[in-house]
């Protein structure tokens, strides 16, 4: 089950996550990398790490520079991304076992396009991507 989040909340969350001193086991920053295989691997790893760290969610942010966490914007758009003829989100969901909750949010922050991926923590079993 995913919860609809209002835009103000999501932008506030985006800024709070950027304030972390560095990437953690449950937060990952990217600029433009939209490789579906890599996203799938991160989804499973972050879901598992969130569970191990006692977090409800893990996050992946696109449009953030890795070192200083400066907002640089991104060209990655999950709503327009496909793997073959399949939408990215459906493709990822099909290849994750067990199924987990995750949701992409495409936002504009400081006039730049960014993406926030919220990933539910693994529950009962570790999450695998493509076995």
C-alpha positions as CSV (number, residue, x, y, z in Angstrom):
1,X,0.0,0.0,0.0
2,X,1.4,3.4,-0.9
3,X,0.3,6.6,0.6
4,X,-0.4,9.7,-1.5
5,X,1.9,12.5,-0.4
6,X,1.3,16.2,-1.1
7,X,3.9,18.1,-3.1
8,X,4.9,20.3,-0.1
9,X,5.6,17.3,2.0
10,X,7.6,15.6,-0.7
11,X,9.7,18.7,-1.4
12,X,10.3,19.1,2.4
13,X,11.3,15.4,2.6
14,X,13.7,15.9,-0.4
15,X,15.4,18.8,1.4
16,X,15.7,16.8,4.7
17,X,17.3,13.8,2.9
18,X,19.8,16.1,1.2
19,X,20.8,17.4,4.7
20,X,22.3,14.0,5.6
21,X,26.1,14.4,5.8
22,X,26.6,11.5,3.3
23,X,24.8,8.7,1.6
24,X,23.7,6.0,4.0
25,X,22.6,2.4,3.8
26,X,19.1,3.7,3.2
27,X,19.7,6.9,1.1
28,X,21.2,7.0,-2.4
29,X,21.9,10.1,-4.5
30,X,22.0,10.1,-8.3
31,X,22.3,12.7,-11.1
32,X,20.9,11.1,-14.2
33,X,21.4,7.4,-14.0
34,X,18.2,5.8,-15.3
35,X,19.6,2.3,-16.0
36,X,16.6,0.0,-15.2
37,X,18.9,-2.9,-14.1
38,X,20.8,-0.6,-11.7
39,X,17.5,0.8,-10.3
40,X,16.2,-2.7,-9.7
41,X,19.4,-3.6,-7.8
42,X,19.2,-0.5,-5.7
43,X,15.5,-1.1,-5.0
44,X,16.3,-4.5,-3.5
45,X,19.4,-3.4,-1.7
46,X,17.8,-0.3,-0.2
47,X,14.7,-2.1,0.9
48,X,16.8,-4.7,2.7
49,X,19.1,-2.1,4.2
50,X,16.1,-0.1,5.5
51,X,14.9,-3.2,7.3
52,X,18.3,-3.9,8.8
53,X,18.6,-0.2,10.0
54,X,15.1,-0.2,11.5
55,X,13.8,2.4,8.9
56,X,10.3,2.3,7.5
57,X,11.5,3.5,4.1
58,X,14.6,3.9,2.0
59,X,15.1,6.6,-0.6
60,X,16.8,7.3,-3.9
61,X,17.1,10.9,-5.1
62,X,17.9,11.9,-8.7
63,X,19.1,15.4,-9.5
64,X,21.4,15.6,-6.5
65,X,25.2,15.9,-6.8
66,X,26.8,13.1,-4.7
67,X,29.5,15.0,-2.7
68,X,27.9,18.3,-1.7
69,X,24.2,17.2,-2.2
70,X,23.7,20.3,-4.4
71,X,20.5,20.2,-6.5
72,X,21.6,19.8,-10.2
73,X,18.4,18.5,-11.8
74,X,17.9,15.4,-13.8
75,X,16.8,14.2,-17.2
76,X,15.6,10.9,-15.8
77,X,11.8,10.6,-15.9
78,X,10.4,7.3,-14.5
79,X,7.0,8.0,-16.0
80,X,8.5,8.1,-19.5
81,X,11.0,5.3,-19.0
82,X,10.3,1.9,-20.5
83,X,12.1,-1.4,-20.7
84,X,11.1,-2.8,-24.1
85,X,7.4,-1.9,-24.3
86,X,6.9,-2.2,-20.6
87,X,6.7,0.8,-18.2
88,X,9.6,1.0,-15.9
89,X,7.6,0.8,-12.7
90,X,5.7,-2.4,-13.8
91,X,8.9,-4.0,-15.0
92,X,10.6,-3.4,-11.7
93,X,7.6,-4.7,-9.7
94,X,7.5,-7.8,-11.8
95,X,11.1,-8.7,-11.1
96,X,11.2,-8.0,-7.4
97,X,10.6,-10.9,-5.0
98,X,8.8,-10.6,-2.7
99,X,6.8,-7.6,-3.9
100,X,7.5,-4.4,-2.0
101,X,5.9,-0.9,-2.0
102,X,7.8,1.8,-3.9
103,X,6.8,4.9,-5.6
104,X,8.5,7.5,-7.9
105,X,7.7,11.1,-7.4
106,X,8.7,13.6,-10.1
107,X,9.1,17.0,-8.6
108,X,10.4,20.5,-9.4
109,X,12.7,21.8,-6.7
110,X,14.4,25.2,-7.1
111,X,13.3,25.3,-10.7
112,X,15.0,22.0,-11.5
113,X,13.5,18.6,-12.3
114,X,14.2,16.0,-9.6
115,X,12.9,12.5,-8.7
116,X,12.3,11.0,-5.3
117,X,11.9,7.2,-5.0
118,X,10.4,6.1,-1.8
119,X,11.0,2.4,-1.0
120,X,9.2,0.4,1.7
121,X,11.5,-1.6,3.9
122,X,11.7,-5.4,3.3
123,X,9.3,-7.3,5.5
124,X,9.8,-11.0,6.6
125,X,12.1,-11.9,3.7
126,X,15.0,-10.2,2.0
127,X,14.0,-8.6,-1.4
128,X,15.7,-10.0,-4.5
129,X,15.8,-8.5,-7.9
130,X,15.9,-11.0,-10.8
131,X,16.7,-13.7,-8.2
